[in-house]
């Protein structure tokens, strides 16, 4: 599967603030008021956090850009280093969002496929995510299946 013509995918960069990433995330949830310096600081920090071997990034945020270099989809895989399963790695897919006007073009599926490929390449023994019931069909199309029950406490 490939991206539609003119679209590209790459890692989120600290300089991406003005490229529409926050607007794209608003398709998912409330983003809040975030300044450009704070955005730059966080994404730069993500780039420095490595696993214990120093080989892999723990935070792996990706973006898809359209032909005019606007960010139209984003999401990340976070790598958790565990004791169990022989110091196993678990991938967490987080904050998947496709700009409303760009939904239905297979961008979401392309993004999940790329994040899944990263988790597999890093050696994760599983990749997990939480989603609304209404998105179960989407994740099933990406090869995921229902397992367990989500519990939460909110503050
Ligand atoms: N239910 C069932 N099937 C779906 C759904 C859905 N909600 N959404 C898409 N699909 C299907 C499509 O029909 C398509 O099927 P096909 O291959 O048979 O034609 C396939 O899944 C791939 O669809 P895409 O075009 O890649 O989907 P899209 O780019 O619109 O992305 C997404 C889907 C990410 C859910 C998008 O609609 C979105 O951003 N929604 C708002 C934010 C959101 O809910 N994000 C997920 C949060 S969960 C998390 O972050 C872990």
py3Dmol code that shows the C-alpha trace and the ligand (Angstrom):
import py3Dmol

protein = """\
ATOM      1  CA  UNK A   1       0.000   0.000   0.000  1.00  0.00           C
ATOM      2  CA  UNK A   2       1.305   3.483  -0.800  1.00  0.00           C
ATOM      3  CA  UNK A   3       0.308   7.045   0.080  1.00  0.00           C
ATOM      4  CA  UNK A   4      -1.821   9.085  -2.348  1.00  0.00           C
ATOM      5  CA  UNK A   5       0.309  11.010  -4.906  1.00  0.00           C
ATOM      6  CA  UNK A   6       2.070  14.040  -3.396  1.00  0.00           C
ATOM      7  CA  UNK A   7       1.750  12.879   0.242  1.00  0.00           C
ATOM      8  CA  UNK A   8       4.815  12.031   2.346  1.00  0.00           C
ATOM      9  CA  UNK A   9       5.454  10.497   5.761  1.00  0.00           C
ATOM     10  CA  UNK A  10       8.288  11.269   8.178  1.00  0.00           C
ATOM     11  CA  UNK A  11       9.150  11.732  11.837  1.00  0.00           C
ATOM     12  CA  UNK A  12       7.621  14.796  13.582  1.00  0.00           C
ATOM     13  CA  UNK A  13      10.202  17.595  13.829  1.00  0.00           C
ATOM     14  CA  UNK A  14      10.564  20.329  16.498  1.00  0.00           C
ATOM     15  CA  UNK A  15      10.078  22.913  13.696  1.00  0.00           C
ATOM     16  CA  UNK A  16       6.659  21.484  12.671  1.00  0.00           C
ATOM     17  CA  UNK A  17       4.599  23.791  14.924  1.00  0.00           C
ATOM     18  CA  UNK A  18       3.388  25.985  12.046  1.00  0.00           C
ATOM     19  CA  UNK A  19       2.586  23.064   9.731  1.00  0.00           C
ATOM     20  CA  UNK A  20      -0.843  22.274  11.159  1.00  0.00           C
ATOM     21  CA  UNK A  21      -0.010  19.447  13.560  1.00  0.00           C
ATOM     22  CA  UNK A  22      -2.065  20.937  16.424  1.00  0.00           C
ATOM     23  CA  UNK A  23      -5.091  21.440  14.171  1.00  0.00           C
ATOM     24  CA  UNK A  24      -4.806  17.829  13.017  1.00  0.00           C
ATOM     25  CA  UNK A  25      -4.693  16.626  16.632  1.00  0.00           C
ATOM     26  CA  UNK A  26      -7.954  18.496  17.265  1.00  0.00           C
ATOM     27  CA  UNK A  27      -9.709  15.791  15.185  1.00  0.00           C
ATOM     28  CA  UNK A  28      -8.833  13.508  18.116  1.00  0.00           C
ATOM     29  CA  UNK A  29      -9.336  15.608  21.246  1.00  0.00           C
ATOM     30  CA  UNK A  30      -8.808  18.940  23.007  1.00  0.00           C
ATOM     31  CA  UNK A  31      -5.269  20.124  22.376  1.00  0.00           C
ATOM     32  CA  UNK A  32      -5.150  23.265  24.510  1.00  0.00           C
ATOM     33  CA  UNK A  33      -3.028  26.331  24.064  1.00  0.00           C
ATOM     34  CA  UNK A  34       0.567  25.312  23.385  1.00  0.00           C
ATOM     35  CA  UNK A  35       3.288  27.835  22.576  1.00  0.00           C
ATOM     36  CA  UNK A  36       5.811  27.275  19.810  1.00  0.00           C
ATOM     37  CA  UNK A  37       8.798  27.211  22.247  1.00  0.00           C
ATOM     38  CA  UNK A  38       7.062  24.604  24.435  1.00  0.00           C
ATOM     39  CA  UNK A  39       6.226  22.486  21.386  1.00  0.00           C
ATOM     40  CA  UNK A  40       9.836  22.749  20.192  1.00  0.00           C
ATOM     41  CA  UNK A  41      11.146  21.773  23.638  1.00  0.00           C
ATOM     42  CA  UNK A  42       8.915  18.695  23.927  1.00  0.00           C
ATOM     43  CA  UNK A  43       9.588  17.332  20.448  1.00  0.00           C
ATOM     44  CA  UNK A  44      13.341  17.966  20.861  1.00  0.00           C
ATOM     45  CA  UNK A  45      13.188  16.063  24.164  1.00  0.00           C
ATOM     46  CA  UNK A  46      11.388  13.143  22.486  1.00  0.00           C
ATOM     47  CA  UNK A  47      14.294  12.956  20.024  1.00  0.00           C
ATOM     48  CA  UNK A  48      16.817  12.470  22.854  1.00  0.00           C
ATOM     49  CA  UNK A  49      15.106   9.608  24.744  1.00  0.00           C
ATOM     50  CA  UNK A  50      16.655   6.249  23.786  1.00  0.00           C
ATOM     51  CA  UNK A  51      16.190   2.669  24.977  1.00  0.00           C
ATOM     52  CA  UNK A  52      18.770   1.062  27.296  1.00  0.00           C
ATOM     53  CA  UNK A  53      20.885  -0.128  24.347  1.00  0.00           C
ATOM     54  CA  UNK A  54      20.975   3.419  22.995  1.00  0.00           C
ATOM     55  CA  UNK A  55      19.858   2.159  19.590  1.00  0.00           C
ATOM     56  CA  UNK A  56      16.153   3.009  19.492  1.00  0.00           C
ATOM     57  CA  UNK A  57      13.971   6.049  20.088  1.00  0.00           C
ATOM     58  CA  UNK A  58      11.389   5.551  22.849  1.00  0.00           C
ATOM     59  CA  UNK A  59       9.106   8.211  21.313  1.00  0.00           C
ATOM     60  CA  UNK A  60       8.348   7.702  17.632  1.00  0.00           C
ATOM     61  CA  UNK A  61       5.912  10.379  16.424  1.00  0.00           C
ATOM     62  CA  UNK A  62       5.134  10.324  12.679  1.00  0.00           C
ATOM     63  CA  UNK A  63       3.348  12.833  10.466  1.00  0.00           C
ATOM     64  CA  UNK A  64       1.837  12.618   6.985  1.00  0.00           C
ATOM     65  CA  UNK A  65       2.058  15.822   4.911  1.00  0.00           C
ATOM     66  CA  UNK A  66       0.019  16.720   1.827  1.00  0.00           C
ATOM     67  CA  UNK A  67       1.428  18.202  -1.380  1.00  0.00           C
ATOM     68  CA  UNK A  68       1.485  21.697   0.184  1.00  0.00           C
ATOM     69  CA  UNK A  69       3.508  20.464   3.195  1.00  0.00           C
ATOM     70  CA  UNK A  70       0.564  20.678   5.610  1.00  0.00           C
ATOM     71  CA  UNK A  71       0.427  17.984   8.298  1.00  0.00           C
ATOM     72  CA  UNK A  72      -2.801  16.036   7.699  1.00  0.00           C
ATOM     73  CA  UNK A  73      -2.243  12.974   9.917  1.00  0.00           C
ATOM     74  CA  UNK A  74      -0.197  12.145  12.971  1.00  0.00           C
ATOM     75  CA  UNK A  75       0.362   9.396  15.516  1.00  0.00           C
ATOM     76  CA  UNK A  76       3.100   7.762  17.532  1.00  0.00           C
ATOM     77  CA  UNK A  77       4.441   4.495  18.874  1.00  0.00           C
ATOM     78  CA  UNK A  78       5.915   4.693  22.358  1.00  0.00           C
ATOM     79  CA  UNK A  79       8.280   1.846  23.306  1.00  0.00           C
ATOM     80  CA  UNK A  80       8.001   0.521  26.876  1.00  0.00           C
ATOM     81  CA  UNK A  81      10.986  -1.415  28.269  1.00  0.00           C
ATOM     82  CA  UNK A  82       9.822  -4.164  30.644  1.00  0.00           C
ATOM     83  CA  UNK A  83      11.331  -6.739  33.019  1.00  0.00           C
ATOM     84  CA  UNK A  84       8.944  -9.505  31.965  1.00  0.00           C
ATOM     85  CA  UNK A  85       9.303 -11.531  28.791  1.00  0.00           C
ATOM     86  CA  UNK A  86      13.089 -11.399  29.167  1.00  0.00           C
ATOM     87  CA  UNK A  87      13.350  -7.607  29.250  1.00  0.00           C
ATOM     88  CA  UNK A  88      10.702  -7.477  26.549  1.00  0.00           C
ATOM     89  CA  UNK A  89       9.507  -4.401  24.688  1.00  0.00           C
ATOM     90  CA  UNK A  90       5.857  -3.382  24.331  1.00  0.00           C
ATOM     91  CA  UNK A  91       4.771  -0.805  21.755  1.00  0.00           C
ATOM     92  CA  UNK A  92       1.954   1.611  22.616  1.00  0.00           C
ATOM     93  CA  UNK A  93       0.199   3.274  19.697  1.00  0.00           C
ATOM     94  CA  UNK A  94      -1.004   6.698  20.808  1.00  0.00           C
ATOM     95  CA  UNK A  95      -2.751   9.842  19.553  1.00  0.00           C
ATOM     96  CA  UNK A  96      -3.739   8.774  16.063  1.00  0.00           C
ATOM     97  CA  UNK A  97      -5.430  11.616  14.240  1.00  0.00           C
ATOM     98  CA  UNK A  98      -6.285  12.348  10.623  1.00  0.00           C
ATOM     99  CA  UNK A  99      -7.525  15.865   9.738  1.00  0.00           C
ATOM    100  CA  UNK A 100     -11.338  15.605   9.317  1.00  0.00           C
ATOM    101  CA  UNK A 101     -11.251  16.768   5.675  1.00  0.00           C
ATOM    102  CA  UNK A 102      -8.624  14.102   4.855  1.00  0.00           C
ATOM    103  CA  UNK A 103     -10.302  11.103   6.451  1.00  0.00           C
ATOM    104  CA  UNK A 104     -11.245   8.147   4.233  1.00  0.00           C
ATOM    105  CA  UNK A 105      -8.137   8.363   2.003  1.00  0.00           C
ATOM    106  CA  UNK A 106      -6.355   5.427   3.713  1.00  0.00           C
ATOM    107  CA  UNK A 107      -3.964   7.828   5.490  1.00  0.00           C
ATOM    108  CA  UNK A 108      -4.890   6.371   8.883  1.00  0.00           C
ATOM    109  CA  UNK A 109      -4.182   2.840   7.721  1.00  0.00           C
ATOM    110  CA  UNK A 110      -0.859   3.851   6.160  1.00  0.00           C
ATOM    111  CA  UNK A 111       0.137   5.535   9.427  1.00  0.00           C
ATOM    112  CA  UNK A 112      -0.779   2.508  11.563  1.00  0.00           C
ATOM    113  CA  UNK A 113       1.089   0.194   9.162  1.00  0.00           C
ATOM    114  CA  UNK A 114       4.222   2.352   9.505  1.00  0.00           C
ATOM    115  CA  UNK A 115       3.981   2.546  13.314  1.00  0.00           C
ATOM    116  CA  UNK A 116       3.438  -1.219  13.470  1.00  0.00           C
ATOM    117  CA  UNK A 117       6.476  -1.769  11.235  1.00  0.00           C
ATOM    118  CA  UNK A 118       8.609   0.367  13.610  1.00  0.00           C
ATOM    119  CA  UNK A 119       7.423  -1.618  16.663  1.00  0.00           C
ATOM    120  CA  UNK A 120       8.158  -4.919  14.924  1.00  0.00           C
ATOM    121  CA  UNK A 121      11.585  -3.731  13.757  1.00  0.00           C
ATOM    122  CA  UNK A 122      12.469  -2.683  17.330  1.00  0.00           C
ATOM    123  CA  UNK A 123      11.561  -6.216  18.493  1.00  0.00           C
ATOM    124  CA  UNK A 124       8.343  -5.527  20.450  1.00  0.00           C
ATOM    125  CA  UNK A 125       6.631  -8.765  21.447  1.00  0.00           C
ATOM    126  CA  UNK A 126       3.259  -6.964  21.206  1.00  0.00           C
ATOM    127  CA  UNK A 127       1.781  -3.595  20.283  1.00  0.00           C
ATOM    128  CA  UNK A 128      -1.305  -2.321  22.115  1.00  0.00           C
ATOM    129  CA  UNK A 129      -3.675   0.653  21.945  1.00  0.00           C
ATOM    130  CA  UNK A 130      -6.890   1.982  23.471  1.00  0.00           C
ATOM    131  CA  UNK A 131      -9.701   3.197  21.250  1.00  0.00           C
ATOM    132  CA  UNK A 132     -13.409   4.034  21.181  1.00  0.00           C
ATOM    133  CA  UNK A 133     -15.782   1.231  20.251  1.00  0.00           C
ATOM    134  CA  UNK A 134     -16.569   3.168  17.032  1.00  0.00           C
ATOM    135  CA  UNK A 135     -12.974   2.729  15.813  1.00  0.00           C
ATOM    136  CA  UNK A 136     -12.682  -1.031  16.412  1.00  0.00           C
ATOM    137  CA  UNK A 137     -13.467  -1.752  12.735  1.00  0.00           C
ATOM    138  CA  UNK A 138     -10.660   0.578  11.613  1.00  0.00           C
ATOM    139  CA  UNK A 139      -8.056  -1.127  13.797  1.00  0.00           C
ATOM    140  CA  UNK A 140      -9.284  -4.562  12.713  1.00  0.00           C
ATOM    141  CA  UNK A 141      -8.614  -3.478   9.110  1.00  0.00           C
ATOM    142  CA  UNK A 142      -5.068  -2.652  10.288  1.00  0.00           C
ATOM    143  CA  UNK A 143      -4.600  -6.198  11.655  1.00  0.00           C
ATOM    144  CA  UNK A 144      -5.372  -5.584  15.359  1.00  0.00           C
ATOM    145  CA  UNK A 145      -7.899  -7.540  17.439  1.00  0.00           C
ATOM    146  CA  UNK A 146      -9.762  -6.896  20.673  1.00  0.00           C
ATOM    147  CA  UNK A 147      -7.944  -8.105  23.815  1.00  0.00           C
ATOM    148  CA  UNK A 148      -8.599  -7.248  27.457  1.00  0.00           C
ATOM    149  CA  UNK A 149     -10.559  -4.375  28.934  1.00  0.00           C
ATOM    150  CA  UNK A 150      -9.434  -0.769  29.345  1.00  0.00           C
ATOM    151  CA  UNK A 151      -9.650   0.639  32.887  1.00  0.00           C
ATOM    152  CA  UNK A 152      -8.955   4.265  33.769  1.00  0.00           C
ATOM    153  CA  UNK A 153      -9.089   6.891  36.470  1.00  0.00           C
ATOM    154  CA  UNK A 154      -9.210  10.501  35.328  1.00  0.00           C
ATOM    155  CA  UNK A 155      -8.114  13.647  37.167  1.00  0.00           C
TER     156      UNK A 155
END
"""
ligand_1 = """\
51
LIG
N -14.933 1.986 11.672
C -14.792 0.978 10.785
N -13.986 1.048 9.696
C -13.321 2.200 9.507
C -13.424 3.304 10.384
C -14.266 3.165 11.524
N -14.399 4.156 12.427
N -12.622 4.305 9.932
C -12.066 3.829 8.805
N -12.477 2.571 8.548
C -12.077 1.685 7.458
C -12.164 2.365 6.094
O -13.444 2.231 5.532
C -11.084 1.605 5.326
O -11.628 0.352 4.943
P -11.280 -0.323 3.507
O -9.791 -0.522 3.507
O -12.054 -1.580 3.489
O -11.717 0.675 2.460
C -10.012 1.329 6.385
O -10.695 1.374 7.645
C -8.883 2.348 6.395
O -9.469 3.637 6.578
P -8.629 4.977 6.427
O -9.080 5.724 5.214
O -7.171 4.692 6.541
O -9.125 5.777 7.711
P -8.800 7.300 8.069
O -7.631 7.813 7.335
O -10.051 8.090 7.986
O -8.358 7.172 9.608
C -9.163 7.360 11.862
C -9.212 6.561 10.553
C -7.713 7.413 12.366
C -10.038 6.669 12.893
C -9.671 8.799 11.543
O -11.015 8.729 11.148
C -9.530 9.794 12.691
O -8.501 10.447 12.832
N -10.590 9.948 13.519
C -10.638 10.966 14.578
C -9.603 10.726 15.661
C -9.649 9.308 16.208
O -10.694 8.792 16.591
N -8.446 8.681 16.255
C -8.251 7.331 16.780
C -7.978 7.408 18.248
S -7.467 5.866 18.972
C -5.781 6.055 19.285
O -5.237 7.104 19.150
C -4.975 4.831 19.687
"""
view = py3Dmol.view(width=600, height=400)
view.addModel(protein, "pdb")
view.setStyle({"model": 0}, {"cartoon": {"style": "trace"}})
view.addModel(ligand_1, "xyz")
view.setStyle({"model": 1}, {"stick": {}})
view.zoomTo()
view.show()
